[in-house]
Every structure is written in structure tokens, then in C-alpha cells.
Amino acid sequence: MAAIEVEGISKKYGEVEALKNVSFSVNPGEMFGLIGPDGSGKTTMFRILTTLIRPNSGNATVDGLDIVKDYKEIRKRVGYMPGRFSLYQDMTVEENLKFFATVFNTTIEENYYLIKDIYQQIEPFKDRRAGKLSGGMKQKLALSCALIHKPTVLFLDEPTTGVDPVSRKEFWEMLKRLKTQGITILVSTPYMDEAVLCDRIALIQDGSFLGIETPQEIIADFKEVLWSAKSYNMSGLLSELRACEGVKSCFAFGTVHHLTVDPSLTIGALEKQMQDKGHWDIEINEITPTIEDCYMQLASKPNEV
């Protein structure tokens, strides 16, 4: 039995379709990622699966329980960490944790082993008000509160957004350790580099899934010739590369541009074209695709999922 089963879920807010006939399943003990930009439908899916809102159509189960008929039981079994920090900012770290333990009729001591590695990092600040914590500390406290009742399924909606790179890395290490406890984890993120840390991922855009596979399989499915390019005039280079014959697509990727090209085009030929346009220091290299490259390629095609 799947830990999460979603069949044909759709959700509209007025005229806006937040989710469009989405179907997927998550295996018990799996770390499954929803990967996509802001506004793609990730939070709406989380709110439906945690029984906070109802879909307009379709059905879903969490831990074998129907999200409509069994919503009370689902709320007892799941942990939910929303994207926005939602704990009581005027309460201390320890007070927040005790409060959530009480809500679920448990104690901090009963399930302390589950949060020990996380909570020990913020325990020195247990008397500090939650609103005064740093971004990384807030996320650790929120995760501790979401875990204190030992949920079978954990929902984490963009848990590392706005957190520094070191805290982001620490957070994902904590999630790996939680997996060893048998907890199923559904996590969303706009950061493509975090996708490779999941067992399987669904790439989502405008309420529809573009693909569902392991990160490695999604990268392996990328069949285009991929190059990176840079010069002193990156803005001009972007538009001129897009206008070149043989260049299929070109997007800005940090300090370089990534472009897909026809197999007949050579690096030397493209460098010559760009030099003729004034990019005398043009540098082009063949590169290995990332999840973000795969996302951009899929997003530019009609949805087939």
C-alpha cells in the first residue's frame, strides 16, 4: 500500500487552476520531492494532503486514509511544516515544543529520540522566544514540533527557503537520518540542486506534473547536446545566441548561459559566429545536464504526464 496515493486531483481558486488533474504515489519510507518554482502548485497540494482544504475533483489517501472521510485520523498521523514559520513567536523554544506535544497527547520525553539530533542544536536556546531565533534555528524548531508526535508521514513545504547554505545542508542531513526511522517524507523546494537528494521527484509547473522519476533517470532522459557559454557581455550574448541558427534554446544559468544545439553545429563554428558579433572572449564548453536543465527542457514542451 502506498503511503500517499493521489488520483486526478484538481483545485481552482476562482479562475486560477492551481492543480490540474494531478496523479502520483509515494512509497512507504520514501523521500519524494515536489520540485518547481513559486506558484507552481506545491503548497496547494500540501494543503490538500494535510486536509486543510478540499480539492475540486479527484481523490487521495494518506497512510491508507481518505483525505475527506478520514481527515481527523490523518491529522493525528502526519507532521506538517508549512513554508512560512507558523509557531508561536512569543513563546519560548521549549514552550512551543511542549505545546505541540500536549496537542497530540504525548510528551517531549516519549519521542525525544526522534528529535534528539535536531533539538540538541537549539536546546541551548530553549528559553529564547521563537521569534528571536535565526532562520536556520526556526526551521529546526518547526521540524522538531512537526515530529514530536512521531508521524508516519511528514510534509515539508519549502523547508529551506530563505535559509543560509550551511543550514540548508544541515537540514537535508537531518532528513536523511529521519528516513532511517521509517518516516515517509514529502518535501517541496524551488531549489533544483536539492532535487538530487530525494529518492524520486516530480517536476511541477503551473499545476501540472512534467515528469516523475528518480533524479538520475530524469537526467539520463536528457538527450540534447548541451553547452555552456560566457563572454564579457552576457546580456548581449544571450539574445544573440538565441538568434543563431542551430541553437535550439538558451537560458541564463548563474555566471554562464546554457544552450541546447543541433548535433551538426560545432563549438568552433558557434565561437566564430559570436566573435564576428564582437564577443572576442567567447568561451563555449560541452557540459553535463543538471535537474534544472531537465526542468527547463520539459517546461518548454507540452505536458505529457
PyMOL commands that set and color helices and strands:
alter all, ss='L'
color gray80, all
select helices_A, chain A and resi 42-49+71-77+93-103+112-119+123-125+130-132+135-147+165-179+192-197+215-220+234-242+267-276+291-299
alter helices_A, ss='H'
color red, helices_A
select strands_A, chain A and resi 4-13+16-26+31-35+57-62+65-66+78-81+153-157+184-189+200-205+208-213+225-230+247-253+256-261+283-286
alter strands_A, ss='S'
color yellow, strands_A
deselect
rebuild
show_as cartoon
